Structures are given as C-alpha cells and as structure tokens.
Amino acid sequence: MGFHVGGMQGLGLRRLMVDQFRQPKLILARYEHKNFQTDRVIIVPGPPEEIATVRLIFRLFVRSRKNEPQIAKYLNDRGILNDFGRPWKREGVRRVLTNEKYIGNNVWNRRCTKLKTKVVYNPPDQWVRADNAFEPIISRQLFDKAQQILKSLYLHMSDDDMLAALRKLHKRHGKLSYDIINAAPECPSSYRYSAHFGGLLGAYKLIGCLPPRKSHFIEIDRRLKAIRHRAMEDLLVAIEQVGGRASQGPETELIRINGELTLALAIARCRVSHSAYPRWSSRAVREARADIFVLIRMQPGNLIIRDYLIAPTHEISEFKGNFHVNNGMKLDAFLFRSLDPLVALAERAFVGNAA
C-alpha cells in the first residue's frame, strides 16, 4: 500500500502522518511517531534547500563524474551538512545515491536482522515493493544512470584485490583509518571491508598493518558492543515477561516501552588513572534524545559490569566530564546494580472487573 513502516526517511524528505482516509494530519519531527493505530505515515518532499542538496549530489555524481569522497568534500567545503546536522562522509553520499524513495519508490525487506545478529541481505525476489508510492524529487532517468555508475565501481574486485588496494593505501599513508579508506577512490568503502573480513580489524590483520595497542582497544570495543547488545536483549525479554511491551527502533536503536517512553542505552569502558582511580566517560550522555538514559559502567579490566546509571535524560544532559566512583548525590542517586528498576517501570498490573 506504499506506507512508510520504519527507518529514516532521508535528506530532502519528511514523514507525513495521515488518517485512515489518507488525509494529511501532521509532519512528524525526528523521534516522533503516529499516535493512533488507524493513522499511517507516508513520505513527502522536504524543505527546498534539502531537495536542492539531493539534486546537487546526483548531478555531481552523474554529470560531473565526481566520486563519493569528492562529493563529500565538495559539500563540506561549502558548509552543507547532512540530515543529522553533521559533515558528509562517503557512506552518507552513497545512501543518498541509492535511496529509491527519491524516485517515489517504497522498498521493504531488503535486509533483516534479529536481536543484533549478523545482518542478512535478502535477494530482490523477497523485497516488498510499492513503486510510485511517493512524490519523486529526482527523475527516474537520472537515478537509473547513477545506479549504472555505482554498479561499475569495484564490481569485479575479489577479496585479494580489495586487500591489495588496502595494502597500497597503507604504504602510501603509513597508517589506516575509516576516514583514510573512505577518502580513497581506488578502494571500496570501509563498510565493504568490514562486511567482507569480519570488521576492519580482520582486514588490517590480513595485510599485517595492525599495531598491538590498536588491536587491544579494538578488541575491547568489540567486547563492549557485545555486552551492550546482550543487555538490551535481556531487558526486552524481561519487560515482556512482566506484561510490558518493548520494541527497538531499527535505525536509532532507541527502546520504546509500552508506547509511552523511549530509552537510550550506552556503555562506558573503565579507565584507571595513574593514581589508580577508575573513571568512565560517554559522549552519548550529551547526545541522547530519549526520555530515559542508561549507561552501563564496567569494572576495571572491562570484563564485568559494575553498575548502571539510570536517569531521566533531562537530569543529566548537561553533565560534562568523567564519571567517578563518587559523583555526589545528584548523580549517585541514579546508580543501580541491575536494570530491575526499568523492568518494574514497565510492569503492568491486571485490574479486575468492578463488583
């Protein structure tokens, strides 16, 4: 039926809430959702300046033959930000160039994942399509030409070819990073390396350019991500077991509880100072856009969870600096040994019939 069923709409587009008769009701802002079960959401053109940026990206790619890193640099040099209000990167340009919503098509089920397991890319015959569902802002001819160019890029690169290109890039720069890889037009994107070799760490190891210290921190980050994902899964299950409802957004990773509250969950590794005092820091505290913010704090060694900071976001959004063992009552009052307070918050009690 062509309704928008989830995910970010993309630069130059907006989500419009309509009633059961498709009559417009409200343009939804980021993190806003429809409020009635009978309402639906469709995609409509956004602000003119964003539409102009999308069209500029396609013209630079198709007509000026600029590659994705060059387009990102072009936009950043002119102070043009992406839909998150941040500088452009190679992958952001690629997402614009491959988004069928710009020609009015709604495509669903291109990939799937369950509880943070490995993403599975479904074959086209499993996609659910609704062509011409939205008002296009890019011509079909221009979009198709962009797809032809994209298919010709790195099309025949084997894993050995990808590693050879990465090895040459390392030799030229003396080091590697996401930004260096994404800025190199002769290399596939860092995302493709991660998908082919189990993360950039795997690719670095295969070409023998990974410093031991860097490897150590990458392993810690990987372990912390696994701990965070497991905590999220356990929380979703626990809420369901007490009669609550919890769901996780596919793009924002926010957890929505009983259709009433949103929750953001982050994790902070423990750093020990020269004086042997542990401390924790998390940029997510200042960037959270949820009603409740949860920070998992790890024990020294980053193998065991120490405690959980569970607080209304507005109470701690202005906090800057590191968390310490003792932070004063204003912060320490929000520290808990488990996520049980969230489960209790989500629990629903049965109310019997009145006598």
N, C-alpha and C positions, 0 to 999 in steps of 0.2 A: 504493500500500500504506500510505500515511499516515506513513512515516518522515520524521523531520526531516533535511534534507540540507544545512543550512548557514545561516549568519546568526545574529544574536542572537535569543534566544527571547522577550525582552520582560519587563517588570516583572511580578512575580507568577507567573512560570512558571520551570520548570527543565528541563534536559535530562537524561533518564534513559537510561543505556546498558543495553540488553537483549541477551540472547544470541539465537541463531538460532531459539529456540523462544519468544521474547518474554518470557523470564523476567528479572525485574529483576536488575541487577548493581551499578550504581553511579550516584549522582547526580554529573554532571560539573560541575566548577567552571569558571569562566571561563578560557579558553585551554587547557582540557583536551580531549582527543579520544579517541575509541574506540581500543582497542589491538589488536583482532583484526578481520580482514576480514569474518568472519561476524557480528560484532556489529552492532547497529543502534542508532539513537537516536530516542527519542520525547519528546514534551513532556508534562509533568505539572504539576499545581498546585505553586506555590512556597510560601514562608513566609506564614503567615496575615496578618502585618502588611502585606506587599506586596499580597496579594489584596484586603485592605481598602482600600488606596490606589487600586487599579484601579477597584473598585466605586464609591469616592467620586468619582473623576473622571467616570464615566458619570452618576452621579446629579446632580452639579453641572451637567453639560452638558445633560442631557435634562430634568430636573425643575426645577432652579433656574434654567435658561436662562443660565448664565454662559458667556461665550465663552472661547476658549482662553487669551488673555492673562490674563483674570481668574482662571481656574483655576490657571494657573502662579503667579500672585501669592498666591492663597489657600494653595497648598501651601507656597510658600517662606516665607510669614509664619508658618507653623506648624512650620517646620524639617523638613518632609518632603522627602527627597532622592529623585532619580530612581534608576534601576537602575545608573547609573555613579557613584553617590555624590555627585552634583552638583546644584546648584539647577535647578529646572524652567525650561524655555523653551517658547515657543508650539509649536514644531515637535515637541517631546517629548510634549506633551499630544496633538497631532494623531496621532502614531504610536500612542499607546495607543488612541485612539478609532477607528482604522481597522484595528487588528490583528485579523484573523479568528481567530487562534489562541485568543482569549479565549472564543469560542463553539465551540471544538473543531475548527475547520477548518484544514487544511493546504493552502496555495496556493503554487504554484511557477511560475516563468517569467513573472511579471508585468512584469519589465523585464530587459534584458540589456545588457551592455557587453563590449567586447573590448579588453584591454590599454589601459584607461583612455581609450578613445574615448568619444564622446558617448553618454550613456545613451539607449536606445531603449525606449519603453514599449509593450509588446505589447498587442494587442486581447484582450478577455476570451476569445475563442474559441481563443486559443493558450495560455491558462493551463492548468496541470495542477492539478487539484483532488482533494482527498480530504476530503469533508465528514464531520463527526463522527468524526474520527480521534483526537482527544484529549478528555480530560475538560474540559468547559467550566467557566469561573468567572464568566461573565456570561450572563444569559438572552438568548435569541435575540430576544425582543421588545424588550428594552432596547437591544440592539446595533442592530437594524434602525431603531429610532427615531432613534438617534444618526446613522446614515448618511443618513436623510432630512433631518435638520437640516443636516448637512455639505454635502449636495448643493445646498441652497438658498443657501448662503453664496457670494457672489461669482460665482454661476453665470452671470450674463449680463454680466459686466464685460468689455468689449472692451479691447484694448491702450490705446486712447485714454482709456478710463475709468480704467484702472489708473494711467496716468501722471498723470491729473488728480487722483486721490486722493493720489498721491505728492507732487505739487506743492503741494497744500493742506497736507499734513503738514509739508513743508519750510518753508512760510511760517509755520506755527504754531510750530515749534521753532527755526527758524533754522539747522538742520543735520539730517543724516540719518545713520542707522547701522542695523545689523542689529537691535539691541535696540529702537530707536525704532520701526522699521517693524513688528516682531513684536508690540509692545505696543499698536499702533493697531488697534482692532477694525474700523474703516472701511476698512482697507487689506488686500489679500491679504498673505500671508506673504512674507518676504524670499526664500524658496525659489522662490516663483512668479515674483517679479520676475526672479530670476536665470535661471530657465528660459525666460522669455518674451523677455528682452532681452540674452541672452548674458552674464549676470552683472550684479550691481548697478551696476558701473561703467557699463555700457551704458545702464541706466535713468537714472542720475544725469546722464549726458551729455545725454540726450534732454530733460530738464527744466531743463538749464542750471544745475545747482547744485554742480558738482564743482570744488573748489579745485585749482589746478595741482599743489600739493605732494602732496595726497592722491592725485591721479591718477598722479603719478610713482611713489609707493610701491605702489599697486595694480598698476601695470604690472610692477614688479619682482617682486611676489609671484606674479603670473600666470606670468612667465617662469621663476621658480624652480620652480614646481609642474611646469611642462612639462619642465624639466631633470631633476627628481627622477623623474618618471614614465618618462622615456626611460631613465634609469639603471636603474630597476627592470626594465623590459622587456629591456634589453640583458643584465642579469645573469641573468634567467630563461632567455634563449636560450643564453647562454654555458654555463650549468650543464647544460642539455640536450645541448649539443654534446660535452661530455666524459663523457657517460653518466650524469650525475646526474639527480635528479628534484627539481623545484622547482615550488611552487604558491603562489598568493597568496590569502589569505582575503578574501572579498568585503566583509566589514564592518570587520575590524580592520586590513586591509592588511599583516598580517604575512606574510612569506615563509617557507614551510616547506620545508626542504632535506632530501631523502632520508628524509622521515618521522621525522627524528631531532632536528633543530634548528630553532628559529624565529629569524627575523631581522627587525629593525625598521630602516627606512631613513629618515633625515630629512635636511634641507638647511638650511644657515645662510648668510644673506647676509653679506657682508663690510661692516663698518662701520669707517670710518677716523677716528681720534681727531683732536683739534686738533693733536696732536704728530706726526701722520702715521703713527701705529702702527695697523695693522689688528687687528681683533678680531672674534670670532664668538661668538654665544650661541644656545642652543637649549633651550627648556623640555622638548623631547622626551627629552633625556638623563635627566631625573629621572622622566619618566612612562613610560619604555619598560618593557614587560613581555615582552621576548623574551630568548632566550639570548645573542644577539649584537646589538650596536647599531652602526649605521653612520651617520656624519654626513658629508655632503658639504660641504666648505668651499669657498666661492667666492673668486676673486681680486677685488681692488678693482675696482669697476665692475660686478660681478656678471654678467659675460658668460661667463667661463671658469672651469671647475673648477680649484681649486688642488690639493686633495688629499682623501683620505678617512680619516676616523678609523674604524678597525675594531677593536672591542674587546668582550670579554665584558661583558655588561651589569653584572654584579655588581662589576666592577673600577672602573667609572666612575659608578655610580648615585648616589653621594654627592657627586659633583662639583657645586659651585655657583660661579656667576660666569661670566666670559667666558673663551673660549679665545684664546690669543695665539699669536704666531709661535713663541715658545719657552715651553714649559709645564713643562719638567723631564722627566726620563727616564720617570717613571711614566706620563705621558700621551703624550709624543712617540714612545715606542716603538710605539704603536698607529697611527701615521700612515703612509699608503701613497700611492703615486702613481696607483694603479688599484685595481679590485676583483678583480684576479687572485688574491689570497690566498683569497678566498671561493670562486672557481671551483676552485682547487686543493683546497680543503677538501671540495668536493662531488664531486670526480672519483672514479670507481670504476674499479678495475683488474680486468682479467679474470684469473681463476685457472683454469688448465687442469686437466684430469683427472690425478690422481696416476698415476704409472707403475706 
